Amino acid sequence: MLWHTVGATGLASARAVARLQSVAPFQDSLTGGGTLWSPEAYGIFGMARDEPPVPLAELRDRVRPDDRDALADLVTTVTERQTGGQTVLGIVLSEGTVRHVRVAADR
C-alpha cells in the first residue's frame, strides 16, 4: 500500500521504488548454516563478489567505531531476544570513506 499526505501528491510510488532499488538482502544462519549475500550487498559493502560474505555478528571491523555498540545491540536483539530490529551503521569502505546503511534484521 502506498499513500501520501495532502501536500505531497504524486511522488509516493517514486519514493517507494527508489527505496526498493537500494535494498540488499542477506541471510545468516544462527545454527551454522552459513551466510548468503545478494549481489547488492557486496556493492553496499564495497566488496568483490568472489569474497566470502561476512556474517552480521562479524561486521564489527567494517563498522565505524562509534556504531559498534549499535551493531552489537542489533545482534543481541536478533539472537538473544529473538525479535527483529534495525539500526543505521556507518560502513567504512576500503578507501576510507563511510557509507551509512540501514540494517534491518528479522529472526
Backbone as XML, in Angstrom:
<?xml version="1.0"?>
<chain id="A" units="angstrom">
  <residue number="1" name="MET">
    <atom name="N" x="0.840" y="-1.151" z="0.000"/>
    <atom name="CA" x="0.000" y="0.000" z="0.000"/>
    <atom name="C" x="0.897" y="1.229" z="0.000"/>
  </residue>
  <residue number="2" name="LEU">
    <atom name="N" x="0.595" y="2.189" z="-0.827"/>
    <atom name="CA" x="1.308" y="3.461" z="-0.861"/>
    <atom name="C" x="0.324" y="4.569" z="-0.564"/>
  </residue>
  <residue number="3" name="TRP">
    <atom name="N" x="0.765" y="5.530" z="0.196"/>
    <atom name="CA" x="-0.101" y="6.665" z="0.496"/>
    <atom name="C" x="0.744" y="7.922" z="0.534"/>
  </residue>
  <residue number="4" name="HIS">
    <atom name="N" x="0.080" y="9.033" z="0.518"/>
    <atom name="CA" x="0.787" y="10.309" z="0.608"/>
    <atom name="C" x="-0.073" y="11.285" z="1.383"/>
  </residue>
  <residue number="5" name="THR">
    <atom name="N" x="0.584" y="12.311" z="1.892"/>
    <atom name="CA" x="-0.153" y="13.361" z="2.587"/>
    <atom name="C" x="-0.717" y="14.318" z="1.550"/>
  </residue>
  <residue number="6" name="VAL">
    <atom name="N" x="-1.580" y="15.187" z="1.988"/>
    <atom name="CA" x="-2.227" y="16.125" z="1.068"/>
    <atom name="C" x="-1.200" y="16.968" z="0.327"/>
  </residue>
  <residue number="7" name="GLY">
    <atom name="N" x="-0.127" y="17.370" z="0.998"/>
    <atom name="CA" x="0.852" y="18.248" z="0.372"/>
    <atom name="C" x="1.880" y="17.550" z="-0.498"/>
  </residue>
  <residue number="8" name="ALA">
    <atom name="N" x="1.946" y="16.224" z="-0.473"/>
    <atom name="CA" x="2.981" y="15.501" z="-1.215"/>
    <atom name="C" x="2.342" y="14.546" z="-2.215"/>
  </residue>
  <residue number="9" name="THR">
    <atom name="N" x="1.678" y="15.089" z="-3.192"/>
    <atom name="CA" x="0.971" y="14.244" z="-4.157"/>
    <atom name="C" x="1.907" y="13.731" z="-5.241"/>
  </residue>
  <residue number="10" name="GLY">
    <atom name="N" x="1.607" y="12.543" z="-5.743"/>
    <atom name="CA" x="2.267" y="12.037" z="-6.929"/>
    <atom name="C" x="3.634" y="11.409" z="-6.767"/>
  </residue>
  <residue number="11" name="LEU">
    <atom name="N" x="4.301" y="11.563" z="-5.647"/>
    <atom name="CA" x="5.656" y="11.056" z="-5.541"/>
    <atom name="C" x="5.789" y="9.821" z="-4.658"/>
  </residue>
  <residue number="12" name="ALA">
    <atom name="N" x="4.726" y="9.370" z="-4.026"/>
    <atom name="CA" x="4.820" y="8.232" z="-3.106"/>
    <atom name="C" x="5.368" y="6.996" z="-3.810"/>
  </residue>
  <residue number="13" name="SER">
    <atom name="N" x="4.878" y="6.679" z="-4.996"/>
    <atom name="CA" x="5.360" y="5.481" z="-5.690"/>
    <atom name="C" x="6.811" y="5.650" z="-6.128"/>
  </residue>
  <residue number="14" name="ALA">
    <atom name="N" x="7.192" y="6.825" z="-6.561"/>
    <atom name="CA" x="8.580" y="7.059" z="-6.965"/>
    <atom name="C" x="9.525" y="6.900" z="-5.777"/>
  </residue>
  <residue number="15" name="ARG">
    <atom name="N" x="9.134" y="7.406" z="-4.613"/>
    <atom name="CA" x="9.966" y="7.253" z="-3.413"/>
    <atom name="C" x="10.058" y="5.784" z="-3.014"/>
  </residue>
  <residue number="16" name="ALA">
    <atom name="N" x="8.956" y="5.061" z="-3.093"/>
    <atom name="CA" x="8.952" y="3.643" z="-2.724"/>
    <atom name="C" x="9.861" y="2.840" z="-3.650"/>
  </residue>
  <residue number="17" name="VAL">
    <atom name="N" x="9.799" y="3.094" z="-4.938"/>
    <atom name="CA" x="10.646" y="2.387" z="-5.895"/>
    <atom name="C" x="12.114" y="2.709" z="-5.639"/>
  </residue>
  <residue number="18" name="ALA">
    <atom name="N" x="12.430" y="3.955" z="-5.364"/>
    <atom name="CA" x="13.815" y="4.340" z="-5.087"/>
    <atom name="C" x="14.347" y="3.609" z="-3.860"/>
  </residue>
  <residue number="19" name="ARG">
    <atom name="N" x="13.526" y="3.476" z="-2.825"/>
    <atom name="CA" x="13.963" y="2.751" z="-1.627"/>
    <atom name="C" x="14.193" y="1.279" z="-1.940"/>
  </residue>
  <residue number="20" name="LEU">
    <atom name="N" x="13.320" y="0.680" z="-2.714"/>
    <atom name="CA" x="13.461" y="-0.738" z="-3.030"/>
    <atom name="C" x="14.686" y="-1.021" z="-3.887"/>
  </residue>
  <residue number="21" name="GLN">
    <atom name="N" x="15.097" y="-0.060" z="-4.696"/>
    <atom name="CA" x="16.278" y="-0.256" z="-5.526"/>
    <atom name="C" x="17.549" y="-0.289" z="-4.690"/>
  </residue>
  <residue number="22" name="SER">
    <atom name="N" x="17.474" y="0.192" z="-3.458"/>
    <atom name="CA" x="18.638" y="0.217" z="-2.584"/>
    <atom name="C" x="18.617" y="-0.906" z="-1.554"/>
  </residue>
  <residue number="23" name="VAL">
    <atom name="N" x="17.766" y="-1.891" z="-1.729"/>
    <atom name="CA" x="17.664" y="-3.000" z="-0.791"/>
    <atom name="C" x="18.696" y="-4.065" z="-1.165"/>
  </residue>
  <residue number="24" name="ALA">
    <atom name="N" x="19.371" y="-4.584" z="-0.153"/>
    <atom name="CA" x="20.377" y="-5.620" z="-0.371"/>
    <atom name="C" x="20.130" y="-6.762" z="0.605"/>
  </residue>
  <residue number="25" name="PRO">
    <atom name="N" x="19.322" y="-7.733" z="0.223"/>
    <atom name="CA" x="19.012" y="-8.834" z="1.136"/>
    <atom name="C" x="20.243" y="-9.668" z="1.505"/>
  </residue>
  <residue number="26" name="PHE">
    <atom name="N" x="20.222" y="-10.159" z="2.726"/>
    <atom name="CA" x="21.253" y="-11.082" z="3.185"/>
    <atom name="C" x="20.594" y="-12.085" z="4.121"/>
  </residue>
  <residue number="27" name="GLN">
    <atom name="N" x="21.289" y="-13.184" z="4.370"/>
    <atom name="CA" x="20.744" y="-14.202" z="5.263"/>
    <atom name="C" x="21.881" y="-14.797" z="6.077"/>
  </residue>
  <residue number="28" name="ASP">
    <atom name="N" x="21.688" y="-14.857" z="7.384"/>
    <atom name="CA" x="22.628" y="-15.504" z="8.296"/>
    <atom name="C" x="21.925" y="-16.671" z="8.959"/>
  </residue>
  <residue number="29" name="SER">
    <atom name="N" x="22.629" y="-17.767" z="9.111"/>
    <atom name="CA" x="22.091" y="-18.892" z="9.864"/>
    <atom name="C" x="22.714" y="-18.879" z="11.253"/>
  </residue>
  <residue number="30" name="LEU">
    <atom name="N" x="21.884" y="-18.906" z="12.267"/>
    <atom name="CA" x="22.385" y="-18.930" z="13.635"/>
    <atom name="C" x="22.752" y="-20.337" z="14.077"/>
  </residue>
  <residue number="31" name="THR">
    <atom name="N" x="22.503" y="-21.318" z="13.220"/>
    <atom name="CA" x="22.809" y="-22.704" z="13.571"/>
    <atom name="C" x="23.938" y="-23.264" z="12.710"/>
  </residue>
  <residue number="32" name="GLY">
    <atom name="N" x="24.760" y="-22.403" z="12.162"/>
    <atom name="CA" x="25.915" y="-22.853" z="11.401"/>
    <atom name="C" x="25.673" y="-23.110" z="9.935"/>
  </residue>
  <residue number="33" name="GLY">
    <atom name="N" x="24.553" y="-22.655" z="9.405"/>
    <atom name="CA" x="24.226" y="-22.889" z="8.008"/>
    <atom name="C" x="24.870" y="-21.932" z="7.037"/>
  </residue>
  <residue number="34" name="GLY">
    <atom name="N" x="25.649" y="-20.983" z="7.522"/>
    <atom name="CA" x="26.352" y="-20.076" z="6.634"/>
    <atom name="C" x="25.648" y="-18.745" z="6.436"/>
  </residue>
  <residue number="35" name="THR">
    <atom name="N" x="26.287" y="-17.915" z="5.650"/>
    <atom name="CA" x="25.806" y="-16.573" z="5.357"/>
    <atom name="C" x="25.675" y="-16.427" z="3.852"/>
  </residue>
  <residue number="36" name="LEU">
    <atom name="N" x="24.579" y="-15.847" z="3.409"/>
    <atom name="CA" x="24.345" y="-15.584" z="1.987"/>
    <atom name="C" x="24.109" y="-14.097" z="1.802"/>
  </residue>
  <residue number="37" name="TRP">
    <atom name="N" x="24.742" y="-13.517" z="0.797"/>
    <atom name="CA" x="24.532" y="-12.114" z="0.447"/>
    <atom name="C" x="24.008" y="-12.024" z="-0.974"/>
  </residue>
  <residue number="38" name="SER">
    <atom name="N" x="23.163" y="-11.039" z="-1.204"/>
    <atom name="CA" x="22.741" y="-10.728" z="-2.568"/>
    <atom name="C" x="23.871" y="-9.951" z="-3.251"/>
  </residue>
  <residue number="39" name="PRO">
    <atom name="N" x="23.861" y="-9.875" z="-4.579"/>
    <atom name="CA" x="24.868" y="-9.066" z="-5.273"/>
    <atom name="C" x="24.873" y="-7.613" z="-4.790"/>
  </residue>
  <residue number="40" name="GLU">
    <atom name="N" x="23.700" y="-7.085" z="-4.448"/>
    <atom name="CA" x="23.608" y="-5.701" z="-3.978"/>
    <atom name="C" x="24.346" y="-5.508" z="-2.660"/>
  </residue>
  <residue number="41" name="ALA">
    <atom name="N" x="24.333" y="-6.514" z="-1.793"/>
    <atom name="CA" x="25.026" y="-6.398" z="-0.503"/>
    <atom name="C" x="26.533" y="-6.243" z="-0.716"/>
  </residue>
  <residue number="42" name="TYR">
    <atom name="N" x="27.084" y="-6.981" z="-1.668"/>
    <atom name="CA" x="28.513" y="-6.833" z="-1.958"/>
    <atom name="C" x="28.827" y="-5.396" z="-2.377"/>
  </residue>
  <residue number="43" name="GLY">
    <atom name="N" x="27.973" y="-4.822" z="-3.202"/>
    <atom name="CA" x="28.185" y="-3.447" z="-3.643"/>
    <atom name="C" x="28.112" y="-2.455" z="-2.499"/>
  </residue>
  <residue number="44" name="ILE">
    <atom name="N" x="27.142" y="-2.625" z="-1.625"/>
    <atom name="CA" x="26.990" y="-1.702" z="-0.496"/>
    <atom name="C" x="28.219" y="-1.738" z="0.404"/>
  </residue>
  <residue number="45" name="PHE">
    <atom name="N" x="28.775" y="-2.924" z="0.620"/>
    <atom name="CA" x="29.936" y="-3.055" z="1.491"/>
    <atom name="C" x="31.257" y="-2.887" z="0.745"/>
  </residue>
  <residue number="46" name="GLY">
    <atom name="N" x="31.182" y="-2.601" z="-0.559"/>
    <atom name="CA" x="32.387" y="-2.360" z="-1.341"/>
    <atom name="C" x="33.276" y="-3.585" z="-1.469"/>
  </residue>
  <residue number="47" name="MET">
    <atom name="N" x="32.658" y="-4.746" z="-1.552"/>
    <atom name="CA" x="33.411" y="-5.996" z="-1.629"/>
    <atom name="C" x="33.238" y="-6.644" z="-2.995"/>
  </residue>
  <residue number="48" name="ALA">
    <atom name="N" x="34.250" y="-7.403" z="-3.391"/>
    <atom name="CA" x="34.177" y="-8.155" z="-4.643"/>
    <atom name="C" x="33.281" y="-9.371" z="-4.445"/>
  </residue>
  <residue number="49" name="ARG">
    <atom name="N" x="32.599" y="-9.766" z="-5.503"/>
    <atom name="CA" x="31.673" y="-10.903" z="-5.426"/>
    <atom name="C" x="32.362" y="-12.221" z="-5.094"/>
  </residue>
  <residue number="50" name="ASP">
    <atom name="N" x="33.678" y="-12.318" z="-5.331"/>
    <atom name="CA" x="34.368" y="-13.571" z="-5.014"/>
    <atom name="C" x="34.841" y="-13.636" z="-3.562"/>
  </residue>
  <residue number="51" name="GLU">
    <atom name="N" x="34.634" y="-12.561" z="-2.797"/>
    <atom name="CA" x="34.969" y="-12.581" z="-1.372"/>
    <atom name="C" x="33.844" y="-13.276" z="-0.606"/>
  </residue>
  <residue number="52" name="PRO">
    <atom name="N" x="34.187" y="-13.951" z="0.476"/>
    <atom name="CA" x="33.124" y="-14.599" z="1.253"/>
    <atom name="C" x="32.255" y="-13.561" z="1.963"/>
  </residue>
  <residue number="53" name="PRO">
    <atom name="N" x="30.952" y="-13.799" z="2.053"/>
    <atom name="CA" x="30.079" y="-12.867" z="2.772"/>
    <atom name="C" x="30.420" y="-12.880" z="4.262"/>
  </residue>
  <residue number="54" name="VAL">
    <atom name="N" x="30.212" y="-11.743" z="4.903"/>
    <atom name="CA" x="30.542" y="-11.591" z="6.319"/>
    <atom name="C" x="29.260" y="-11.706" z="7.136"/>
  </residue>
  <residue number="55" name="PRO">
    <atom name="N" x="29.229" y="-12.603" z="8.123"/>
    <atom name="CA" x="28.041" y="-12.689" z="8.980"/>
    <atom name="C" x="27.797" y="-11.372" z="9.716"/>
  </residue>
  <residue number="56" name="LEU">
    <atom name="N" x="26.555" y="-11.080" z="10.010"/>
    <atom name="CA" x="26.185" y="-9.841" z="10.694"/>
    <atom name="C" x="27.004" y="-9.639" z="11.964"/>
  </residue>
  <residue number="57" name="ALA">
    <atom name="N" x="27.161" y="-10.677" z="12.756"/>
    <atom name="CA" x="27.887" y="-10.563" z="14.022"/>
    <atom name="C" x="29.370" y="-10.258" z="13.833"/>
  </residue>
  <residue number="58" name="GLU">
    <atom name="N" x="29.893" y="-10.473" z="12.626"/>
    <atom name="CA" x="31.315" y="-10.245" z="12.375"/>
    <atom name="C" x="31.591" y="-8.973" z="11.572"/>
  </residue>
  <residue number="59" name="LEU">
    <atom name="N" x="30.598" y="-8.142" z="11.382"/>
    <atom name="CA" x="30.786" y="-6.897" z="10.630"/>
    <atom name="C" x="31.505" y="-5.819" z="11.435"/>
  </residue>
  <residue number="60" name="ARG">
    <atom name="N" x="31.786" y="-6.074" z="12.687"/>
    <atom name="CA" x="32.359" y="-5.082" z="13.605"/>
    <atom name="C" x="33.555" y="-4.337" z="13.003"/>
  </residue>
  <residue number="61" name="ASP">
    <atom name="N" x="34.472" y="-5.047" z="12.377"/>
    <atom name="CA" x="35.669" y="-4.402" z="11.841"/>
    <atom name="C" x="35.381" y="-3.522" z="10.628"/>
  </residue>
  <residue number="62" name="ARG">
    <atom name="N" x="34.213" y="-3.660" z="10.033"/>
    <atom name="CA" x="33.845" y="-2.851" z="8.864"/>
    <atom name="C" x="32.961" y="-1.662" z="9.236"/>
  </residue>
  <residue number="63" name="VAL">
    <atom name="N" x="32.626" y="-1.554" z="10.529"/>
    <atom name="CA" x="31.710" y="-0.521" z="11.016"/>
    <atom name="C" x="32.506" y="0.561" z="11.747"/>
  </residue>
  <residue number="64" name="ARG">
    <atom name="N" x="32.066" y="1.814" z="11.590"/>
    <atom name="CA" x="32.705" y="2.917" z="12.324"/>
    <atom name="C" x="32.739" y="2.588" z="13.812"/>
  </residue>
  <residue number="65" name="PRO">
    <atom name="N" x="33.818" y="2.937" z="14.509"/>
    <atom name="CA" x="33.892" y="2.659" z="15.950"/>
    <atom name="C" x="32.690" y="3.197" z="16.730"/>
  </residue>
  <residue number="66" name="ASP">
    <atom name="N" x="32.171" y="4.358" z="16.352"/>
    <atom name="CA" x="31.020" y="4.940" z="17.053"/>
    <atom name="C" x="29.746" y="4.116" z="16.885"/>
  </residue>
  <residue number="67" name="ASP">
    <atom name="N" x="29.696" y="3.256" z="15.886"/>
    <atom name="CA" x="28.488" y="2.474" z="15.598"/>
    <atom name="C" x="28.585" y="1.016" z="16.049"/>
  </residue>
  <residue number="68" name="ARG">
    <atom name="N" x="29.691" y="0.633" z="16.631"/>
    <atom name="CA" x="29.881" y="-0.778" z="17.001"/>
    <atom name="C" x="28.928" y="-1.231" z="18.098"/>
  </residue>
  <residue number="69" name="ASP">
    <atom name="N" x="28.601" y="-0.342" z="19.031"/>
    <atom name="CA" x="27.625" y="-0.711" z="20.066"/>
    <atom name="C" x="26.247" y="-0.944" z="19.452"/>
  </residue>
  <residue number="70" name="ALA">
    <atom name="N" x="25.886" y="-0.121" z="18.462"/>
    <atom name="CA" x="24.587" y="-0.292" z="17.796"/>
    <atom name="C" x="24.532" y="-1.638" z="17.072"/>
  </residue>
  <residue number="71" name="LEU">
    <atom name="N" x="25.638" y="-2.039" z="16.450"/>
    <atom name="CA" x="25.695" y="-3.348" z="15.794"/>
    <atom name="C" x="25.554" y="-4.464" z="16.827"/>
  </residue>
  <residue number="72" name="ALA">
    <atom name="N" x="26.277" y="-4.344" z="17.935"/>
    <atom name="CA" x="26.195" y="-5.365" z="18.989"/>
    <atom name="C" x="24.774" y="-5.464" z="19.537"/>
  </residue>
  <residue number="73" name="ASP">
    <atom name="N" x="24.111" y="-4.322" z="19.719"/>
    <atom name="CA" x="22.724" y="-4.327" z="20.198"/>
    <atom name="C" x="21.799" y="-5.023" z="19.203"/>
  </residue>
  <residue number="74" name="LEU">
    <atom name="N" x="22.003" y="-4.777" z="17.909"/>
    <atom name="CA" x="21.177" y="-5.419" z="16.887"/>
    <atom name="C" x="21.373" y="-6.936" z="16.905"/>
  </residue>
  <residue number="75" name="VAL">
    <atom name="N" x="22.615" y="-7.371" z="16.991"/>
    <atom name="CA" x="22.895" y="-8.810" z="17.032"/>
    <atom name="C" x="22.260" y="-9.433" z="18.271"/>
  </residue>
  <residue number="76" name="THR">
    <atom name="N" x="22.354" y="-8.753" z="19.409"/>
    <atom name="CA" x="21.735" y="-9.248" z="20.645"/>
    <atom name="C" x="20.224" y="-9.336" z="20.501"/>
  </residue>
  <residue number="77" name="THR">
    <atom name="N" x="19.636" y="-8.316" z="19.909"/>
    <atom name="CA" x="18.184" y="-8.306" z="19.708"/>
    <atom name="C" x="17.735" y="-9.511" z="18.895"/>
  </residue>
  <residue number="78" name="VAL">
    <atom name="N" x="18.456" y="-9.801" z="17.841"/>
    <atom name="CA" x="18.067" y="-10.901" z="16.956"/>
    <atom name="C" x="18.386" y="-12.265" z="17.570"/>
  </residue>
  <residue number="79" name="THR">
    <atom name="N" x="19.561" y="-12.399" z="18.175"/>
    <atom name="CA" x="19.988" y="-13.720" z="18.644"/>
    <atom name="C" x="19.455" y="-14.084" z="20.021"/>
  </residue>
  <residue number="80" name="GLU">
    <atom name="N" x="19.493" y="-13.158" z="20.953"/>
    <atom name="CA" x="19.091" y="-13.490" z="22.322"/>
    <atom name="C" x="17.620" y="-13.205" z="22.592"/>
  </residue>
  <residue number="81" name="ARG">
    <atom name="N" x="17.157" y="-12.055" z="22.132"/>
    <atom name="CA" x="15.747" y="-11.711" z="22.356"/>
    <atom name="C" x="14.843" y="-12.344" z="21.311"/>
  </residue>
  <residue number="82" name="GLN">
    <atom name="N" x="15.452" y="-12.797" z="20.229"/>
    <atom name="CA" x="14.754" y="-13.443" z="19.122"/>
    <atom name="C" x="13.609" y="-12.597" z="18.565"/>
  </residue>
  <residue number="83" name="THR">
    <atom name="N" x="13.916" y="-11.324" z="18.380"/>
    <atom name="CA" x="12.989" y="-10.409" z="17.721"/>
    <atom name="C" x="13.745" y="-9.696" z="16.607"/>
  </residue>
  <residue number="84" name="GLY">
    <atom name="N" x="13.030" y="-8.997" z="15.769"/>
    <atom name="CA" x="13.660" y="-8.223" z="14.713"/>
    <atom name="C" x="14.129" y="-6.882" z="15.239"/>
  </residue>
  <residue number="85" name="GLY">
    <atom name="N" x="14.991" y="-6.243" z="14.476"/>
    <atom name="CA" x="15.480" y="-4.923" z="14.853"/>
    <atom name="C" x="16.113" y="-4.245" z="13.661"/>
  </residue>
  <residue number="86" name="GLN">
    <atom name="N" x="16.420" y="-2.973" z="13.838"/>
    <atom name="CA" x="17.100" y="-2.231" z="12.787"/>
    <atom name="C" x="17.935" y="-1.129" z="13.396"/>
  </residue>
  <residue number="87" name="THR">
    <atom name="N" x="18.950" y="-0.721" z="12.659"/>
    <atom name="CA" x="19.814" y="0.364" z="13.087"/>
    <atom name="C" x="20.500" y="0.947" z="11.860"/>
  </residue>
  <residue number="88" name="VAL">
    <atom name="N" x="21.062" y="2.121" z="12.012"/>
    <atom name="CA" x="21.850" y="2.742" z="10.947"/>
    <atom name="C" x="23.314" y="2.636" z="11.351"/>
  </residue>
  <residue number="89" name="LEU">
    <atom name="N" x="24.128" y="2.115" z="10.431"/>
    <atom name="CA" x="25.548" y="1.929" z="10.690"/>
    <atom name="C" x="26.369" y="2.664" z="9.645"/>
  </residue>
  <residue number="90" name="GLY">
    <atom name="N" x="27.495" y="3.187" z="10.063"/>
    <atom name="CA" x="28.466" y="3.744" z="9.132"/>
    <atom name="C" x="29.434" y="2.640" z="8.740"/>
  </residue>
  <residue number="91" name="ILE">
    <atom name="N" x="29.410" y="2.241" z="7.480"/>
    <atom name="CA" x="30.288" y="1.190" z="6.978"/>
    <atom name="C" x="31.527" y="1.860" z="6.396"/>
  </residue>
  <residue number="92" name="VAL">
    <atom name="N" x="32.705" y="1.460" z="6.875"/>
    <atom name="CA" x="33.954" y="2.032" z="6.383"/>
    <atom name="C" x="34.409" y="1.203" z="5.183"/>
  </residue>
  <residue number="93" name="LEU">
    <atom name="N" x="34.451" y="1.847" z="4.034"/>
    <atom name="CA" x="34.868" y="1.171" z="2.804"/>
    <atom name="C" x="36.389" y="1.111" z="2.724"/>
  </residue>
  <residue number="94" name="SER">
    <atom name="N" x="36.912" y="0.314" z="1.824"/>
    <atom name="CA" x="38.361" y="0.082" z="1.749"/>
    <atom name="C" x="39.165" y="1.358" z="1.527"/>
  </residue>
  <residue number="95" name="GLU">
    <atom name="N" x="38.604" y="2.335" z="0.822"/>
    <atom name="CA" x="39.343" y="3.580" z="0.578"/>
    <atom name="C" x="39.176" y="4.584" z="1.716"/>
  </residue>
  <residue number="96" name="GLY">
    <atom name="N" x="38.453" y="4.176" z="2.780"/>
    <atom name="CA" x="38.316" y="5.020" z="3.965"/>
    <atom name="C" x="37.047" y="5.844" z="4.030"/>
  </residue>
  <residue number="97" name="THR">
    <atom name="N" x="36.272" y="5.891" z="2.958"/>
    <atom name="CA" x="35.012" y="6.633" z="3.008"/>
    <atom name="C" x="33.986" y="5.842" z="3.814"/>
  </residue>
  <residue number="98" name="VAL">
    <atom name="N" x="32.985" y="6.566" z="4.310"/>
    <atom name="CA" x="31.950" y="5.941" z="5.130"/>
    <atom name="C" x="30.633" y="5.968" z="4.369"/>
  </residue>
  <residue number="99" name="ARG">
    <atom name="N" x="29.963" y="4.834" z="4.333"/>
    <atom name="CA" x="28.642" y="4.722" z="3.716"/>
    <atom name="C" x="27.654" y="4.386" z="4.830"/>
  </residue>
  <residue number="100" name="HIS">
    <atom name="N" x="26.630" y="5.214" z="4.973"/>
    <atom name="CA" x="25.616" y="4.975" z="6.004"/>
    <atom name="C" x="24.547" y="4.032" z="5.462"/>
  </residue>
  <residue number="101" name="VAL">
    <atom name="N" x="24.315" y="2.965" z="6.220"/>
    <atom name="CA" x="23.438" y="1.888" z="5.784"/>
    <atom name="C" x="22.446" y="1.567" z="6.891"/>
  </residue>
  <residue number="102" name="ARG">
    <atom name="N" x="21.185" y="1.454" z="6.535"/>
    <atom name="CA" x="20.181" y="0.972" z="7.497"/>
    <atom name="C" x="20.144" y="-0.545" z="7.384"/>
  </residue>
  <residue number="103" name="VAL">
    <atom name="N" x="20.428" y="-1.194" z="8.495"/>
    <atom name="CA" x="20.418" y="-2.656" z="8.542"/>
    <atom name="C" x="19.178" y="-3.085" z="9.310"/>
  </residue>
  <residue number="104" name="ALA">
    <atom name="N" x="18.350" y="-3.878" z="8.669"/>
    <atom name="CA" x="17.155" y="-4.427" z="9.312"/>
    <atom name="C" x="17.308" y="-5.940" z="9.327"/>
  </residue>
  <residue number="105" name="ALA">
    <atom name="N" x="17.146" y="-6.508" z="10.504"/>
    <atom name="CA" x="17.294" y="-7.956" z="10.650"/>
    <atom name="C" x="16.055" y="-8.512" z="11.327"/>
  </residue>
  <residue number="106" name="ASP">
    <atom name="N" x="15.650" y="-9.664" z="10.869"/>
    <atom name="CA" x="14.490" y="-10.323" z="11.454"/>
    <atom name="C" x="14.875" y="-11.752" z="11.768"/>
  </residue>
  <residue number="107" name="ARG">
    <atom name="N" x="14.226" y="-12.288" z="12.700"/>
    <atom name="CA" x="14.511" y="-13.645" z="13.144"/>
    <atom name="C" x="13.897" y="-14.651" z="12.208"/>
  </residue>
</chain>
